[in-house]
Every structure is written in C-alpha cells, then in structure tokens.
Amino acid sequence: MQQKDIDVIAIVGPTAVGKTALSIKLAKALDGEIINGDSMQVYKDLNIGTAKITPGEMEGIPHHLLDIKEPTDSMSVAEYQQLVRHKINEIKERGKFPIIVGGTGLYIQSVLYDFRFTDEKIDEEIRRRYYDELEEKGPEAMHAKLMSVDPETGSNIHPNNTRRIIRALEMAEHSTIKKSNEEQHRGNIPIYQHRIIGLDMDRAMLYSRINQRVDQMIDKGLLEEVERLYKRGIRDVQSIKAIGYKEIYAYLDGLVSLDEAIETLKRNSRHYAKRQLTYFRNKMEIEWYNAEMGIVEILSQILSK
C-alpha cells in the first residue's frame, strides 16, 4: 500500500519507548497533525504524571485532544472514538495528515476498526435486584459474583467500585454473551486505510528507561502536581486512578512512605508496559520497529514503505 493511499497513521508502543519524539519527526515529514492516543492525557492538570508533551516539545506541530476534560470528568471509549474520527476528517479536509500517537490500545483500536457500542437499556428490575443484593452482602461479595460470571471484566474493576460492578453484572445477565466476549467479536474490520507503527526495545532497557522517567517526573514536580489535585478534594474519579497519581495519593493518605510510593509507581509502570505490548501484539496488525535503531533510521524505513 502506497503512502498516498493511507488515511491515517498510528504510532503505538509501551510507555517511555520514544513515541513522542518519533511522532514529531513523522508529522514534519508528512505535513501532519497529531491526535492524542492516551486515555489520561485528555485531562487538564495531569501533565507530569502522564508524560504529556509540552508546548516546546511540539515544535509547532498542532496537537489535538489534549486537556479537553476536567480531572473530575469521565471519558469513555465510545466518546473518544467519536471525537477522534471527527478530528481525522477535519484534519484531512485541511489537507493535512492525521497521526494518532499514544499507548492506550483499546482507544486506538476503537477508532481504526469497527468497534460498536450499545446503548441498550438495562431492565430496571435487574438493577434494583443487584443494588438490594449489594446492600445485603456488601461490595466484596458482589465483586466475587462478577468474577464468577465474567472474570476478565471483574479483574479490571476495583472491588469498591460498586457502580461499575453492578453495571457489569447487568450486562452479563442482560446479554446473551458477556461484555468481554462481546468486545472480542468486534473490532476486526478496518474503518480506514491505515498503518500502525509500533516501537519496542530490549525489555531490560525499556524498564531502565521507565525507572529513569519516574525519577525525572519526581524531579519535575510530580509530587506537587498530585498534591494540587489532592487538595482540591478530587477522589474516586477516573483520572486520579491513573498510574502516577494513585501511588502518590496513597502516600498523601499516609498509607505508604514517599519512597514506597515511588517504587510502586515504577513497578506499576513496568507492569503496564508489559500489558501494553501484550495488547498491541494480540489485537492489531502492527509494523514493529526497534526503538534502539534511533529516530532517523526508523523514520527512513517508515517513509520508504
């Protein structure tokens, strides 16, 4: 497929692998504009912990869908899909080339493939029954129930997040297939002519880069950034459950020392990188490049295809 036939390019890969730097060079080469593909970078005031690109690092390249939500807002995959597809069309209409950059695999997959989201109504009787059961048995029992019927969904929901637990139980009962299985049976047909560029590197080197990045975040003021959110009373919302925020919240709550919080942040970031790579390798067709080759060589290879 020639580059002229491509509608959109996505640059994906684990955290700290070098996606941002490559995206700027590629955007300059293709007269492109960049669309954020990170679920947490949509939030205002979450800058250091999300490794959000700074205005200086943008080098004049327009960036879209950064800072579009308040920290107290939620963002769904369906909303992201709609926003990005609109933005792709808008960018192309201006004669520019859209490039999605980020590490949130499900979000990017939902844009590029035929992900469909249902708005079907849940039977209110089912909902009342589950809330009555919650009142009687408590959150842990309801989470255990969800794990028994849909362990994939349950493993991604905190036992105290009763709203999501009950929603998932409703979906499992209401539908003939579980929510997680439903997601596996969609998202296979491309919506756009696209290329997905993946960056990876030696695992030990990647983990070292992640550890260094966390140290740099602390030096840049991550603690102060999280403290500002903490002092605003922002709790139990989607944004501060992100890696980089929940660990510092545990420190601010007096549950762990700062050193323990930082070590946990590093460990969670490494585990997240591993999950990102697993998702990308299993869910999408990707052209993989070794990030250790350097941006110049990677860019040359991308543009030569």
C-alpha positions as CSV (number, residue, x, y, z in Angstrom):
1,M,0.0,0.0,0.0
2,Q,1.4,3.3,-1.1
3,Q,1.7,6.2,1.5
4,K,-0.7,8.3,-0.7
5,D,-3.4,5.7,-0.2
6,I,-3.2,5.9,3.6
7,D,-5.8,7.8,5.6
8,V,-4.2,7.8,9.0
9,I,-1.1,6.5,10.8
10,A,-1.0,5.5,14.4
11,I,2.2,5.3,16.5
12,V,1.9,2.9,19.4
13,G,4.1,1.1,21.9
14,P,4.8,0.9,25.6
15,T,5.3,3.8,27.9
16,A,8.7,5.5,27.7
17,V,9.7,3.9,24.4
18,G,10.0,7.1,22.4
19,K,6.7,7.6,20.6
20,T,6.5,11.3,21.1
21,A,9.9,12.1,19.6
22,L,9.2,9.9,16.5
23,S,5.7,11.5,16.1
24,I,7.1,15.0,15.8
25,K,9.6,13.9,13.1
26,L,7.0,12.0,11.2
27,A,4.5,14.8,11.4
28,K,7.1,17.2,9.9
29,A,7.8,14.7,7.1
30,L,4.2,14.2,6.2
31,D,2.8,17.7,6.9
32,G,0.8,16.1,9.6
33,E,-1.1,16.9,12.8
34,I,-1.1,14.8,15.9
35,I,-4.1,13.3,17.7
36,N,-3.6,12.2,21.3
37,G,-4.0,8.4,21.8
38,D,-3.5,8.3,25.5
39,S,-6.6,8.0,27.7
40,M,-5.1,10.1,30.6
41,Q,-3.7,12.9,28.5
42,V,-7.2,14.2,27.8
43,Y,-7.3,15.5,31.4
44,K,-6.3,19.1,32.3
45,D,-3.8,19.4,35.2
46,L,-2.5,15.9,34.7
47,N,0.7,16.8,32.9
48,I,3.9,15.4,34.5
49,G,2.4,12.0,35.6
50,T,1.0,11.4,32.1
51,A,4.2,12.4,30.3
52,K,2.1,14.9,28.4
53,I,4.0,16.7,25.6
54,T,5.0,20.3,26.4
55,P,4.3,23.2,24.0
56,G,8.1,23.5,23.4
57,E,8.4,19.8,22.5
58,M,5.6,20.2,20.0
59,E,7.9,22.2,17.7
60,G,4.9,23.9,16.1
61,I,3.1,20.7,15.2
62,P,-0.7,21.0,16.0
63,H,-1.8,18.6,18.7
64,H,-5.4,17.6,19.3
65,L,-7.5,16.1,22.2
66,L,-5.1,17.1,24.9
67,D,-6.6,18.9,28.0
68,I,-10.2,18.5,26.9
69,K,-11.5,17.1,30.2
70,E,-11.6,18.3,33.7
71,P,-10.0,15.9,36.2
72,T,-13.4,15.2,37.6
73,D,-14.9,14.2,34.2
74,S,-15.0,10.8,32.8
75,M,-14.0,9.7,29.3
76,S,-15.4,6.6,27.6
77,V,-14.0,4.6,24.7
78,A,-17.2,5.5,22.7
79,E,-16.7,9.2,23.2
80,Y,-13.1,9.0,22.3
81,Q,-13.9,7.1,19.2
82,Q,-16.4,9.7,18.1
83,L,-14.1,12.6,18.8
84,V,-11.1,11.1,17.0
85,R,-13.0,10.1,13.9
86,H,-14.3,13.6,13.7
87,K,-10.8,15.0,14.1
88,I,-9.4,12.7,11.4
89,N,-11.9,14.0,8.9
90,E,-11.3,17.6,10.0
91,I,-7.5,17.3,9.6
92,K,-7.8,15.6,6.2
93,E,-10.2,18.3,5.0
94,R,-7.5,20.9,5.7
95,G,-5.1,18.9,3.5
96,K,-3.0,17.7,6.5
97,F,-2.2,14.2,7.5
98,P,-3.6,12.7,10.8
99,I,-1.3,10.8,13.1
100,I,-2.6,9.2,16.3
101,V,0.0,8.8,19.0
102,G,-0.3,7.0,22.3
103,G,-0.3,3.9,24.3
104,T,-3.9,3.2,25.0
105,G,-4.5,0.2,22.8
106,L,-8.3,-0.1,23.2
107,Y,-8.9,3.6,22.4
108,I,-6.8,3.5,19.2
109,Q,-8.3,0.2,18.1
110,S,-11.8,1.5,18.6
111,V,-11.0,4.3,16.1
112,L,-9.3,2.3,13.4
113,Y,-11.6,-0.7,13.5
114,D,-15.4,-1.4,13.5
115,F,-15.9,-1.1,17.2
116,R,-19.6,-0.7,18.0
117,F,-21.0,0.4,21.4
118,T,-24.5,-0.5,22.5
119,D,-26.9,1.9,24.2
120,E,-29.4,-0.8,25.0
121,K,-31.4,-0.2,28.1
122,I,-30.9,-2.4,31.2
123,D,-34.0,-3.8,32.9
124,E,-34.6,-1.6,35.9
125,E,-35.8,-4.7,37.8
126,I,-32.4,-6.3,37.3
127,R,-30.6,-3.2,38.5
128,R,-32.8,-2.9,41.7
129,R,-32.2,-6.6,42.5
130,Y,-28.4,-6.1,42.3
131,Y,-28.5,-3.0,44.4
132,D,-30.6,-4.8,47.0
133,E,-28.1,-7.6,47.0
134,L,-25.3,-5.1,47.4
135,E,-27.0,-3.6,50.4
136,E,-27.3,-7.1,52.0
137,K,-24.0,-8.7,51.1
138,G,-21.6,-5.8,50.5
139,P,-19.1,-4.8,47.8
140,E,-16.7,-7.7,48.1
141,A,-19.5,-10.3,47.7
142,M,-20.7,-8.5,44.5
143,H,-17.2,-8.3,43.1
144,A,-16.8,-12.0,43.8
145,K,-20.0,-12.7,41.9
146,L,-18.8,-10.7,38.9
147,M,-15.5,-12.6,38.9
148,S,-17.5,-15.9,38.8
149,V,-19.5,-14.8,35.7
150,D,-17.1,-12.6,33.9
151,P,-13.5,-12.7,35.4
152,E,-12.0,-10.7,32.6
153,T,-14.2,-7.7,33.3
154,G,-14.1,-8.2,37.0
155,S,-10.3,-8.2,37.1
156,N,-10.3,-4.7,35.7
157,I,-12.7,-3.3,38.3
158,H,-11.8,-2.4,41.8
159,P,-13.9,-4.2,44.4
160,N,-15.1,-0.9,45.9
161,N,-16.3,0.5,42.5
162,T,-19.8,-0.8,43.1
163,R,-21.4,1.2,40.2
164,R,-19.1,-0.5,37.6
165,I,-19.5,-3.9,39.3
166,I,-23.3,-3.7,39.1
167,R,-23.2,-2.3,35.5
168,A,-21.0,-5.3,34.5
169,L,-23.3,-7.8,36.3
170,E,-26.3,-6.2,34.5
171,M,-24.6,-6.5,31.1
172,A,-23.6,-10.2,31.8
173,E,-27.2,-11.0,32.7
174,H,-28.9,-8.9,30.1
175,S,-26.9,-10.0,27.1
176,T,-26.6,-13.5,25.7
177,I,-22.8,-13.0,25.7
178,K,-20.6,-11.4,28.3
179,K,-19.3,-7.9,27.8
180,S,-15.7,-9.1,27.5
181,N,-16.7,-11.7,24.9
182,E,-18.7,-9.1,23.0
183,E,-15.6,-7.0,22.7
184,Q,-13.6,-9.9,21.3
185,H,-16.1,-10.3,18.5
186,R,-15.9,-6.8,17.1
187,G,-13.1,-4.6,16.1
188,N,-11.7,-6.7,13.3
189,I,-12.7,-4.8,10.2
190,P,-10.7,-1.7,9.4
191,I,-12.6,1.6,9.1
192,Y,-9.7,3.5,7.4
193,Q,-6.8,2.6,5.2
194,H,-4.2,2.9,7.9
195,R,-0.7,1.9,9.1
196,I,0.1,1.2,12.7
197,I,3.8,1.8,13.6
198,G,4.9,0.1,16.8
199,L,8.0,0.9,18.8
200,D,9.6,-1.7,21.1
201,M,13.1,-2.3,22.6
202,D,15.0,-4.7,24.7
203,R,12.9,-5.3,27.9
204,A,15.7,-4.6,30.3
205,M,16.5,-1.3,28.5
206,L,12.8,-0.3,28.5
207,Y,12.4,-1.0,32.2
208,S,15.5,1.1,32.9
209,R,14.0,3.9,30.8
210,I,10.8,3.7,32.7
211,N,12.6,3.9,36.1
212,Q,14.5,6.9,34.9
213,R,11.4,8.6,33.6
214,V,9.7,8.2,37.0
215,D,12.8,9.8,38.7
216,Q,12.6,12.6,36.2
217,M,8.9,13.1,36.9
218,I,9.6,13.4,40.6
219,D,12.4,16.0,39.8
220,K,10.0,17.9,37.6
221,G,7.4,18.2,40.3
222,L,5.1,15.2,40.1
223,L,4.5,15.3,43.9
224,E,3.4,18.9,43.8
225,E,1.2,18.2,40.8
226,V,-0.6,15.4,42.6
227,E,-0.8,17.5,45.8
228,R,-2.7,20.2,44.0
229,L,-5.3,17.6,42.8
230,Y,-5.4,16.1,46.3
231,K,-6.0,19.5,48.0
232,R,-8.9,20.2,45.6
233,G,-10.6,17.1,47.1
234,I,-10.6,15.2,43.8
235,R,-11.0,11.5,44.7
236,D,-12.7,8.3,43.3
237,V,-12.7,9.6,39.7
238,Q,-11.2,8.1,36.6
239,S,-8.3,10.5,36.2
240,I,-6.6,10.0,39.6
241,K,-6.8,6.2,39.3
242,A,-4.1,6.5,36.6
243,I,-0.6,5.2,37.2
244,G,1.4,8.1,38.6
245,Y,-1.5,9.5,40.6
246,K,-2.9,6.7,42.6
247,E,0.5,5.8,44.1
248,I,1.1,9.4,45.2
249,Y,-2.4,9.6,46.6
250,A,-1.5,6.5,48.8
251,Y,1.5,8.5,50.1
252,L,-0.6,11.6,50.7
253,D,-3.2,9.5,52.6
254,G,-0.4,8.3,54.9
255,L,-0.6,4.7,53.8
256,V,2.9,4.4,52.5
257,S,6.2,6.4,52.6
258,L,7.2,8.5,49.6
259,D,10.0,6.1,48.7
260,E,7.5,3.2,48.8
261,A,5.1,5.2,46.6
262,I,7.8,5.9,44.1
263,E,8.9,2.2,43.9
264,T,5.3,1.2,43.5
265,L,4.9,3.7,40.7
266,K,8.0,2.3,38.9
267,R,6.7,-1.3,39.3
268,N,3.2,-0.4,38.2
269,S,4.7,1.4,35.1
270,R,6.8,-1.6,34.2
271,H,3.8,-3.9,34.5
272,Y,1.7,-1.5,32.5
273,A,4.3,-1.5,29.7
274,K,4.2,-5.3,29.6
275,R,0.4,-5.2,29.3
276,Q,0.5,-2.6,26.6
277,L,2.8,-4.8,24.5
278,T,0.7,-7.9,25.0
279,Y,-2.4,-5.9,23.9
280,F,-0.8,-4.5,20.8
281,R,0.7,-7.8,19.7
282,N,-2.6,-9.6,20.1
283,K,-5.2,-7.1,18.9
284,M,-3.8,-5.3,15.8
285,E,-1.6,-5.7,12.8
286,I,1.5,-3.5,13.5
287,E,4.7,-2.7,11.8
288,W,7.2,-3.1,14.6
289,Y,10.5,-1.2,14.8
290,N,13.3,-1.5,17.3
291,A,13.4,1.9,19.0
292,E,17.1,1.4,19.7
293,M,17.8,2.0,16.0
294,G,17.2,5.7,16.5
295,I,14.6,8.1,15.1
296,V,16.4,8.9,11.9
297,E,16.7,5.3,10.8
298,I,13.2,4.4,11.9
299,L,11.7,7.4,10.0
300,S,13.7,6.5,6.9
301,Q,12.3,2.9,7.0
302,I,8.7,4.1,7.6
303,L,8.8,6.6,4.7
304,S,10.4,4.1,2.3
305,K,7.4,1.8,2.5
